[in-house]
Amino acid sequence: MKATIAPCVGGFSLSVPSVVPYAAAMNISEKLQTRCVIVGGGPAGMMAGYLLAQAGVQVAVLEKHADFNRDFRGDTIHPSTLELMHELGLLDEFLKQPHQEVRELRGVVNGQVVPISDFTRLPTRCKFIAFMPQWDFLNFLSAHAKRFPTFQLHMETEVVDLLIENGRVIGVRAKTARGELEARSDLVIGADGRHSIVQARAGLERREFGVPIDVLWMRISKKQGDPEQSFGFFQHGKLLVLLDRGDYWQCGFVIPKGGFDEIKARGLPEFQNDIVSFAGFLRDRVAELDDWSKIKLLTVQINRLRDWCREGLLCIGDSAHAMSPAGGVGINLAIQDAVATANLLGEKLRNGPVSVDDLRKVQARREWPTRLIQGMQVFIHHWIVTGRASREKRSLPLVVRLLKWFPFLRQLPARFIGLGPRPEHFRSLRRDPVS
């Protein structure tokens, strides 16, 4: 069987068999050659793909799922990300997508409504957090990335291994609906999340930080008259988070790590009562949770790679540093990683390979913000949101009372959540997209 080279689009070459019998269709072997392969189409991967393509880098994003619709992805688009969308000229169109704008985060703490963060004084154009389903954000970003001739997005393409030659990563091997894909590149970026196959195959050392909680995720229908979205419902160390998804609430219930079996043993009625004890307005519909299959366990991790890179490979986002859901800051941090990657590597990568010293510059810039945020999350989960009933009997913890009494203090969590310790701004190497 002869092989032909498909026409090149934006510098890509894809080799496929010229004649393929139907029976052999699932065994097609494809080869892709490009400058950069990004594994994972989440916030870090898609943003890195967009920015690198805008800088003229040939880039292919490989996403293992057929679409971006995942129930348990975060919805928070932070002010720093909205600022980035403004810098890219996308903000006005982006804000036309269905979303909610939250200028002040409030929590219900032991039955009292307490302001937590005030975003109205941030030095950004958008002084709010936008709540938007992550699949809408990723669909928007991918649609605009596809306008650049140097960008490709391959859905249903699951990376299963790295290609390594003389100690250098030179590409990946992936499974597709058509068979096996071999993608070779000057750089592989691992952005495939906390269960990263790239990280595992590269043999990068990971440091784990003990987290005493897990989260149970579920859906409960939403009705007219329900309260507006808040930061969460706190009760003496326990937490229920409700994310507004339009016609339903995506619920996150914090439990002690490894405690799901004990909760199951108590039975569904007891669990339903636990939910109602936090959010009484759900009493008339909590019975929708009538089977344990409707309740999913999210194992919470906080970890960080010792080295984010090796020759030919860089990990960013959760692949480099898995975060707790606390504050929704993991999305913000992942996008900041992508911006730093494009800023530091874009020009060199457009013209040829980058060295491991170039890759280390990304880690050097992004590691200390990661360390700071993870340290704060570890503290929160060991001393504040533990998933266990606290012995503390005061109605409001001291830190919450301070936020209630002194409004100016709410700017501190607003900056930490909304901007992060080191917000990144894209240094344009702009290439005009195809109309």
C-alpha positions as CSV (number, residue, x, y, z in Angstrom):
1,M,0.0,0.0,0.0
2,K,1.5,3.3,-1.0
3,A,1.4,6.3,1.2
4,T,0.9,9.9,0.2
5,I,1.5,13.2,1.9
6,A,-1.6,15.2,2.4
7,P,-1.5,18.9,1.4
8,C,0.2,21.1,4.0
9,V,-2.0,23.6,5.9
10,G,-0.1,26.2,7.9
11,G,3.1,24.2,7.7
12,F,1.6,20.9,9.0
13,S,2.2,17.6,7.2
14,L,-0.1,14.6,7.7
15,S,0.8,11.2,6.2
16,V,-2.0,8.8,5.5
17,P,-2.5,5.7,3.3
18,S,-3.8,6.5,-0.1
19,V,-6.1,3.5,-0.4
20,V,-7.7,2.0,2.7
21,P,-10.1,-1.0,2.5
22,Y,-13.1,-0.5,4.8
23,A,-12.2,-3.5,6.9
24,A,-8.8,-2.0,7.7
25,A,-10.1,1.5,8.4
26,M,-9.5,1.2,12.1
27,N,-5.9,0.3,11.6
28,I,-4.8,3.4,9.7
29,S,-1.5,4.7,10.9
30,E,-1.2,8.5,10.7
31,K,1.9,10.7,11.2
32,L,1.8,14.4,12.1
33,Q,4.8,16.7,12.0
34,T,4.6,20.1,13.7
35,R,6.5,22.5,15.8
36,C,4.6,22.0,19.1
37,V,2.2,19.3,20.3
38,I,0.0,20.1,23.3
39,V,-1.5,17.2,25.1
40,G,-4.9,18.1,26.7
41,G,-7.6,20.6,25.6
42,G,-8.3,22.1,29.1
43,P,-7.8,25.8,30.0
44,A,-4.0,25.5,30.1
45,G,-3.7,23.5,26.8
46,M,-6.2,25.5,24.8
47,M,-4.9,28.9,25.9
48,A,-1.3,27.8,25.2
49,G,-2.4,26.6,21.8
50,Y,-4.2,29.8,21.0
51,L,-1.4,32.1,22.1
52,L,1.3,30.1,20.3
53,A,-0.7,29.9,17.1
54,Q,-1.2,33.7,17.3
55,A,2.6,34.0,17.6
56,G,2.9,32.0,14.4
57,V,4.0,28.7,15.9
58,Q,2.7,25.5,14.3
59,V,0.8,23.9,17.1
60,A,-1.5,20.9,17.4
61,V,-3.7,20.3,20.5
62,L,-4.7,16.7,21.1
63,E,-7.8,16.2,23.3
64,K,-8.9,12.7,24.2
65,H,-12.6,13.4,24.5
66,A,-15.1,14.1,21.7
67,D,-16.2,17.4,23.2
68,F,-15.4,19.6,26.2
69,N,-18.6,18.7,28.2
70,R,-17.3,17.6,31.6
71,D,-19.5,18.0,34.6
72,F,-16.8,18.5,37.1
73,R,-14.7,21.2,35.6
74,G,-14.6,24.6,37.2
75,D,-16.7,27.5,36.0
76,T,-14.8,30.5,37.3
77,I,-13.3,33.0,34.8
78,H,-11.2,35.3,36.9
79,P,-10.6,39.0,36.4
80,S,-7.0,38.3,35.3
81,T,-8.3,36.0,32.6
82,L,-10.9,38.6,31.5
83,E,-8.1,41.1,31.4
84,L,-6.2,38.7,29.1
85,M,-9.2,38.4,26.9
86,H,-9.3,42.2,26.6
87,E,-5.6,42.2,25.6
88,L,-6.4,39.6,22.9
89,G,-9.3,41.7,21.6
90,L,-11.8,39.0,22.5
91,L,-13.5,40.5,25.6
92,D,-16.6,42.1,24.1
93,E,-17.5,39.0,22.1
94,F,-16.6,36.7,25.1
95,L,-19.0,38.6,27.4
96,K,-21.8,38.0,25.0
97,Q,-21.7,34.3,25.9
98,P,-24.2,33.3,28.7
99,H,-22.5,33.9,32.0
100,Q,-23.0,35.4,35.5
101,E,-21.0,38.4,36.8
102,V,-20.2,38.2,40.5
103,R,-18.7,41.4,42.0
104,E,-18.8,40.2,45.6
105,L,-18.4,36.6,46.9
106,R,-20.5,35.9,49.9
107,G,-20.6,32.8,52.1
108,V,-23.2,31.5,54.4
109,V,-21.2,30.7,57.5
110,N,-23.0,28.9,60.3
111,G,-26.3,30.4,59.0
112,Q,-25.0,34.0,58.6
113,V,-24.5,35.6,55.2
114,V,-21.0,37.1,55.2
115,P,-19.1,39.0,52.4
116,I,-15.8,37.3,51.7
117,S,-14.3,39.1,48.6
118,D,-14.9,42.5,47.0
119,F,-13.7,42.6,43.4
120,T,-15.0,46.1,42.6
121,R,-11.6,47.8,43.5
122,L,-9.4,45.5,41.4
123,P,-7.1,47.3,38.9
124,T,-8.8,45.5,36.0
125,R,-11.4,46.4,33.3
126,C,-13.7,43.6,34.6
127,K,-14.2,44.0,38.3
128,F,-16.0,40.7,38.7
129,I,-15.7,36.9,38.4
130,A,-17.6,35.5,35.4
131,F,-19.2,32.2,36.1
132,M,-19.4,30.3,32.8
133,P,-19.5,26.6,32.2
134,Q,-16.0,25.6,31.2
135,W,-17.1,23.8,28.1
136,D,-18.5,27.2,26.8
137,F,-15.2,28.9,27.6
138,L,-13.2,26.1,25.8
139,N,-15.5,26.1,22.8
140,F,-15.1,29.8,22.5
141,L,-11.4,29.7,22.7
142,S,-11.0,26.8,20.3
143,A,-13.3,28.4,17.7
144,H,-11.0,31.5,17.7
145,A,-7.8,29.5,17.7
146,K,-9.0,27.7,14.5
147,R,-8.9,31.0,12.7
148,F,-5.1,30.8,12.8
149,P,-3.6,28.7,9.9
150,T,-0.9,27.3,12.2
151,F,-3.4,25.8,14.7
152,Q,-4.9,22.3,14.7
153,L,-7.3,20.7,17.2
154,H,-7.6,16.9,17.2
155,M,-10.5,15.6,19.2
156,E,-10.9,12.0,20.3
157,T,-7.1,11.7,20.2
158,E,-5.8,10.0,23.4
159,V,-2.1,10.2,24.0
160,V,-0.8,6.9,25.3
161,D,3.0,7.3,25.2
162,L,5.9,9.6,24.5
163,L,8.3,9.3,21.7
164,I,11.9,9.6,23.1
165,E,15.1,9.6,21.1
166,N,18.6,9.9,22.7
167,G,16.9,11.1,26.0
168,R,14.9,13.8,24.3
169,V,11.1,13.8,23.9
170,I,10.4,14.1,20.2
171,G,6.7,13.6,20.1
172,V,3.8,11.4,21.2
173,R,1.9,8.3,20.3
174,A,-1.9,8.5,20.4
175,K,-5.0,6.4,19.8
176,T,-7.8,7.8,17.5
177,A,-11.0,6.4,16.0
178,R,-9.0,5.7,12.8
179,G,-6.1,4.0,14.5
180,E,-2.7,5.1,15.8
181,L,-1.4,8.6,15.4
182,E,2.3,9.4,15.7
183,A,2.9,13.1,16.3
184,R,6.5,14.4,16.1
185,S,7.4,17.9,17.3
186,D,10.2,20.1,18.6
187,L,8.3,20.5,21.9
188,V,5.6,18.5,23.7
189,I,3.6,20.5,26.3
190,G,1.8,18.3,28.8
191,A,-1.5,20.0,29.8
192,D,-3.4,16.8,30.4
193,G,-4.4,17.4,34.1
194,R,-3.8,15.8,37.4
195,H,-3.8,12.3,36.0
196,S,-1.3,13.3,33.3
197,I,0.0,10.5,31.1
198,V,2.7,12.8,29.8
199,Q,3.9,13.4,33.4
200,A,3.9,9.7,34.1
201,R,5.7,8.6,30.9
202,A,8.3,11.3,31.3
203,G,9.2,9.9,34.7
204,L,9.1,13.3,36.4
205,E,9.2,13.3,40.2
206,R,6.1,14.5,42.0
207,R,5.8,15.8,45.5
208,E,2.5,15.1,47.3
209,F,1.0,17.4,49.9
210,G,-1.5,15.6,52.2
211,V,-5.1,16.9,51.8
212,P,-7.7,15.6,54.3
213,I,-10.7,16.1,52.1
214,D,-12.5,14.8,49.1
215,V,-15.5,16.2,47.3
216,L,-18.8,14.6,46.3
217,W,-20.3,16.1,43.1
218,M,-24.0,15.9,42.1
219,R,-26.8,17.7,40.3
220,I,-29.9,19.2,41.9
221,S,-32.5,21.0,39.9
222,K,-32.8,24.8,40.1
223,K,-36.0,26.8,40.6
224,Q,-37.1,30.3,40.2
225,G,-36.6,32.1,43.5
226,D,-33.5,30.2,44.5
227,P,-30.8,32.4,46.1
228,E,-28.0,33.9,43.9
229,Q,-24.7,32.1,43.5
230,S,-22.5,32.4,46.6
231,F,-19.1,31.4,47.7
232,G,-20.6,28.4,49.6
233,F,-22.3,27.2,52.7
234,F,-20.0,26.7,55.7
235,Q,-20.8,24.9,58.9
236,H,-18.0,24.3,61.5
237,G,-15.4,22.9,59.1
238,K,-17.8,21.5,56.5
239,L,-18.7,23.1,53.1
240,L,-21.4,22.8,50.4
241,V,-20.7,24.7,47.2
242,L,-23.5,25.3,44.6
243,L,-22.5,26.3,41.1
244,D,-25.4,27.8,39.0
245,R,-25.6,25.9,35.7
246,G,-28.8,27.6,34.5
247,D,-31.5,25.0,35.1
248,Y,-29.6,23.0,37.8
249,W,-27.1,23.4,40.6
250,Q,-23.8,21.6,40.3
251,C,-23.2,20.7,44.0
252,G,-19.9,20.0,45.7
253,F,-20.0,18.6,49.2
254,V,-16.8,18.4,51.1
255,I,-16.2,15.2,53.1
256,P,-13.2,13.7,55.0
257,K,-10.8,11.9,52.7
258,G,-11.8,8.3,52.3
259,G,-15.1,8.9,54.0
260,F,-17.5,8.1,51.1
261,D,-18.0,4.5,52.2
262,E,-19.0,5.6,55.6
263,I,-21.5,8.1,54.1
264,K,-23.0,5.3,51.9
265,A,-23.3,3.1,54.9
266,R,-25.5,5.7,56.7
267,G,-27.9,5.7,53.7
268,L,-29.2,8.1,51.1
269,P,-31.9,9.7,53.4
270,E,-29.2,10.7,55.9
271,F,-27.0,12.2,53.1
272,Q,-30.0,14.1,51.7
273,N,-30.6,15.5,55.2
274,D,-27.0,16.6,55.3
275,I,-27.5,18.6,52.1
276,V,-30.7,20.2,53.5
277,S,-29.0,21.2,56.7
278,F,-26.7,23.5,54.6
279,A,-29.2,24.7,52.0
280,G,-32.7,24.4,53.3
281,F,-34.2,25.7,50.1
282,L,-33.3,22.4,48.4
283,R,-35.6,20.4,50.8
284,D,-38.3,20.0,48.1
285,R,-36.0,18.5,45.5
286,V,-33.1,16.8,47.3
287,A,-35.0,13.5,46.8
288,E,-33.7,13.7,43.2
289,L,-30.5,12.1,44.6
290,D,-32.2,8.7,44.7
291,D,-29.3,6.6,43.7
292,W,-25.6,6.6,44.6
293,S,-24.7,6.5,40.9
294,K,-25.9,10.2,40.8
295,I,-23.2,11.1,43.3
296,K,-19.6,11.2,42.0
297,L,-16.4,11.2,44.1
298,L,-13.7,13.7,43.2
299,T,-10.4,12.8,45.0
300,V,-8.8,16.1,46.0
301,Q,-5.0,16.4,45.4
302,I,-2.4,19.0,45.9
303,N,0.9,18.1,44.4
304,R,3.8,19.6,42.4
305,L,6.5,18.4,40.1
306,R,10.1,18.9,41.2
307,D,11.1,19.6,37.6
308,W,8.4,20.7,35.2
309,C,10.5,19.8,32.1
310,R,13.1,17.7,30.4
311,E,14.6,17.9,26.9
312,G,11.7,18.4,24.5
313,L,9.0,18.4,27.1
314,L,7.2,21.0,29.4
315,C,4.3,20.4,31.8
316,I,2.0,23.2,32.8
317,G,-1.3,23.6,34.6
318,D,-2.5,20.6,36.7
319,S,-0.1,18.4,34.9
320,A,2.7,20.3,36.7
321,H,0.8,21.2,39.9
322,A,-2.5,19.7,40.9
323,M,-4.6,22.2,42.9
324,S,-7.5,21.9,45.4
325,P,-10.8,23.3,44.2
326,A,-10.5,25.9,47.0
327,G,-11.3,29.4,45.5
328,G,-11.4,28.1,41.9
329,V,-7.8,29.4,41.5
330,G,-6.5,26.3,39.7
331,I,-8.0,27.5,36.4
332,N,-6.5,31.0,36.9
333,L,-3.1,29.4,37.6
334,A,-3.3,27.1,34.6
335,I,-4.0,30.0,32.3
336,Q,-1.2,32.1,33.7
337,D,1.1,29.2,33.0
338,A,0.0,29.2,29.4
339,V,0.6,32.9,29.0
340,A,4.1,32.7,30.5
341,T,4.8,29.7,28.2
342,A,3.8,31.7,25.1
343,N,5.7,34.8,26.3
344,L,9.0,33.0,27.0
345,L,9.0,30.4,24.3
346,G,6.8,31.7,21.4
347,E,9.5,33.5,19.4
348,K,12.2,30.8,19.7
349,L,9.7,28.0,19.1
350,R,8.4,29.7,15.9
351,N,11.9,29.4,14.4
352,G,13.1,26.1,15.8
353,P,13.6,23.9,18.9
354,V,13.9,25.3,22.4
355,S,16.5,24.1,24.9
356,V,15.8,22.7,28.4
357,D,17.2,26.0,29.8
358,D,14.5,27.8,27.9
359,L,11.9,25.5,29.4
360,R,13.2,26.0,32.9
361,K,12.5,29.7,32.6
362,V,8.8,28.9,32.5
363,Q,9.1,27.0,35.8
364,A,11.3,29.7,37.3
365,R,8.6,32.3,36.6
366,R,5.5,30.3,37.6
367,E,6.8,28.1,40.5
368,W,6.7,30.6,43.4
369,P,3.1,31.7,42.7
370,T,2.2,28.0,42.7
371,R,4.0,27.4,45.9
372,L,2.3,30.3,47.6
373,I,-1.2,29.3,46.5
374,Q,-0.7,25.6,47.3
375,G,0.6,26.5,50.8
376,M,-2.5,28.6,51.4
377,Q,-4.7,25.7,50.2
378,V,-3.0,23.2,52.5
379,F,-3.5,25.6,55.4
380,I,-7.2,26.0,54.6
381,H,-7.9,22.3,54.4
382,H,-6.1,21.5,57.6
383,W,-7.5,24.2,59.7
384,I,-10.7,25.7,58.2
385,V,-12.4,23.5,55.6
386,T,-11.6,20.0,56.9
387,G,-14.8,18.1,56.0
388,R,-15.3,17.2,59.7
389,A,-17.4,18.9,62.2
390,S,-15.3,21.4,64.2
391,R,-15.4,21.7,68.0
392,E,-15.3,25.4,67.6
393,K,-18.7,26.7,68.9
394,R,-18.4,30.4,68.0
395,S,-20.9,31.4,65.4
396,L,-18.2,33.0,63.2
397,P,-14.5,32.3,63.0
398,L,-12.2,35.3,63.8
399,V,-11.0,35.8,60.2
400,V,-14.6,35.8,58.9
401,R,-15.7,38.3,61.6
402,L,-12.8,40.6,60.5
403,L,-14.0,40.5,56.9
404,K,-17.5,41.3,58.1
405,W,-16.4,44.2,60.3
406,F,-13.7,45.8,58.1
407,P,-14.9,46.0,54.4
408,F,-11.4,47.1,53.1
409,L,-10.0,43.7,54.2
410,R,-12.2,42.0,51.5
411,Q,-9.9,43.4,48.9
412,L,-7.1,41.0,50.0
413,P,-9.0,37.7,49.2
414,A,-10.3,39.5,46.0
415,R,-6.7,40.1,44.8
416,F,-5.6,36.6,45.8
417,I,-8.5,34.9,44.1
418,G,-9.1,37.3,41.2
419,L,-5.5,38.1,40.1
420,G,-3.2,35.7,41.8
421,P,0.3,36.4,43.1
422,R,1.8,37.1,39.7
423,P,-0.8,37.9,36.9
424,E,0.6,37.5,33.4
425,H,0.1,39.7,30.4
426,F,0.6,38.5,26.9
427,R,3.5,40.0,25.0
428,S,2.1,40.0,21.5
429,L,3.9,38.3,18.6
430,R,0.7,38.6,16.7
431,R,-0.1,36.9,13.4
432,D,-3.4,37.9,11.8
433,P,-6.0,35.0,11.7
434,V,-7.6,33.8,8.5
435,S,-11.0,35.6,8.0
